[in-house]
Amino acid sequence: MILVGSQAIHGSMENPPKELTKSNEVDLWIPNDPGRTELVEALFGRESQFEITHGYHADAVSPDTARLPRGWWDRHATIILTDEETGEMIDAVCPDVSDLAVSKLCAGRPKDYDFVSVLLRENLLLLDTLRERLKELDGQDRLKLERSIHYFSDGRSFLPQ
């Protein structure tokens, strides 16, 4: 499975700032297996027993949910998740912090800009790296990221609506 939302930050660092991990959802993309996607939603989705017990849930998403730059697979990290009840281990692929930031900026929600602002403020990401990733995007995604980088390079912490 591939973690594509903010919780993918755990693949890039052991102890990310709390501001980056406050989400109550984990976005999962399960390539080439729609049956497992439905199973994830049923067992771990919103209002599931899992969410009631643990306080967070999984959202099964499509590859279109996370706009990742070309080459992201070469930069990814893999973390191993262990099911506390069964002991079963699952590999979870996490985009690198720069690719995650690109995905967040392409999504363009206020919480995504806040996420990237924290990465920049804490020196966990450099604007120059974002500029490099920009070259690996096409079309509208590239235009959106160019605009975002312009605002961040001006010292602003978010994009105006």
For each residue, the residues with C-beta under 8 A, 3 or more apart:
1: 28 29 30 36 90 91 92 93
2: 28 29 30 31 92 93 94 95
3: 7 8 10 11 26 27 28 92 93 94 95
4: 8 27 28 29 61 65 66 68 95 103
5: 8 23 25 26 27 59 61 66
6: 9 20 21 23 27 100 104 115
7: 3 10 21 23 25 26 27
8: 3 4 5 11 12 27 94 95 100
9: 6 12 13 16 20 21 94 97 100
10: 3 7 13 14 16 21 79 94
11: 3 8 76 77 78 79 92 93 94 95 96
12: 8 9 16 77 94 96 97 100 124
13: 9 10 16 97 124
14: 10
15:
16: 9 10 12 13 20 21 124
17: 20 21 118 122 124
18: 21 22
19: 22 114 115 118
20: 6 9 16 17 115 118 119
21: 6 7 9 10 16 17 18
22: 18 19
23: 5 6 7 26 56
24: 55 56 57
25: 5 7 56 57 58 59
26: 3 5 7 23 56 57 58 59
27: 3 4 5 6 7 8 58 59 61 65 66
28: 1 2 3 4 40 58 59 60 61
29: 1 2 4 60 61 62 63 65 66
30: 1 2 33 36 37 40 60
31: 2 63
32:
33: 30 36 37
34: 37 38
35: 38 39
36: 1 30 33 39 40
37: 30 33 34 40 41 60
38: 34 35 41 42 60
39: 35 36 42 43
40: 28 30 36 37 43 44 45 58 60
41: 37 38 44 45 58 59 60
42: 38 39 45 48
43: 39 40 48 50
44: 40 41 48 50 51 57 58
45: 40 41 42 48 51 57 58 59 60
46: 51 57 59
47: 51 52 57
48: 42 43 44 45 51 52 57
49: 52 53
50: 43 44 53 54 57 58
51: 44 45 46 47 48 54 55 56 57
52: 47 48 49
53: 49 50
54: 50 51
55: 24 51
56: 23 24 25 26 51
57: 24 25 26 44 45 46 47 48 50 51
58: 25 26 27 28 40 41 44 45 50
59: 5 25 26 27 28 41 45 46
60: 28 29 30 37 38 40 41 45
61: 4 5 27 28 29 65 66
62: 29 65
63: 29 31 66
64: 67
65: 4 27 29 61 62
66: 4 5 27 29 61 63 95 103
67: 64 102 103 106 107 137 141
68: 4 72 95 99 102 103
69: 72 99 102 133 134 136 137
70: 136 137
71: 74 75 136
72: 68 69 75 76 95 96 99
73: 76
74: 71
75: 71 72 95 96 98 99
76: 11 72 73 93 94 95 96 99
77: 11 12 93 94 96
78: 11 91 92 93 94
79: 10 11 91 92 94
80: 89 90 91 92
81: 89 90 91 92
82: 87 88 89 90
83: 86 87 88 89 90
84:
85:
86: 83
87: 82 83
88: 82 83
89: 80 81 82 83
90: 1 80 81 82 83
91: 1 78 79 80 81
92: 1 2 3 11 78 79 80 81
93: 1 2 3 11 76 77 78
94: 2 3 8 9 10 11 12 76 77 78 79 100
95: 2 3 4 8 11 66 68 72 75 76 99 100 103
96: 11 12 72 75 76 77 99 100
97: 9 12 13 100 101 119 124 125
98: 75 101 102 125 129 130 132 133
99: 68 69 72 75 76 95 96 102 103 133
100: 6 8 9 12 94 95 96 97 103 104
101: 97 98 104 105 115 116 119 125 130 133
102: 67 68 69 98 99 105 106 130 133 134 137 145
103: 4 66 67 68 95 99 100 106 107
104: 6 100 101 107 112 113 115 116
105: 101 102 108 112 113 116 130 144 145 148
106: 67 102 103 137 141 144 145
107: 67 103 104 112
108: 105 112 113 144 148 159
109: 112 113
110: 113 114 158
111: 114 115
112: 104 105 107 108 109 115 116
113: 104 105 108 109 110 116 117 148 157 158 159
114: 19 110 111 117 118 157 158
115: 6 19 20 101 104 111 112 118 119
116: 101 104 105 112 113 119 120 125 148 152
117: 113 114 120 121 152 157 158
118: 17 19 20 114 115 121 122 124
119: 20 97 101 115 116 122 124 125
120: 116 117 123 124 125 126 127 152
121: 117 118 157
122: 17 118 119
123: 120 126
124: 12 13 16 17 97 118 119 120
125: 97 98 101 116 119 120 129 130
126: 120 123 129 130
127: 120 130 131 149 152 153
128: 131 132
129: 98 125 126 132 133
130: 98 101 102 105 125 126 127 133 134 145 148 149 152
131: 127 128 134 135 149
132: 98 128 129 135 136
133: 69 98 99 101 102 129 130 136 137 145
134: 69 102 130 131 137 142 145 146 149
135: 131 132
136: 69 70 71 132 133
137: 67 69 70 102 106 133 134 141 142 145
138: 141 142
139: 142 143
140: 143 144
141: 67 106 137 138 144 145
142: 134 137 138 139 145 146
143: 139 140 146 147
144: 105 106 108 140 141 147 148
145: 102 105 106 130 133 134 137 141 142 148 149
146: 134 142 143 149 150
147: 143 144 150 151 159
148: 105 108 113 116 130 144 145 151 152 159
149: 127 130 131 134 145 146 152 153
150: 146 147 153 154
151: 147 148 154 156 158 159 160
152: 116 117 120 127 130 148 149 155 156 157
153: 127 149 150
154: 150 151
155: 152
156: 151 152 159
157: 113 114 117 121 152
158: 110 113 114 117 151
159: 108 113 147 148 151 156
160: 151
161:
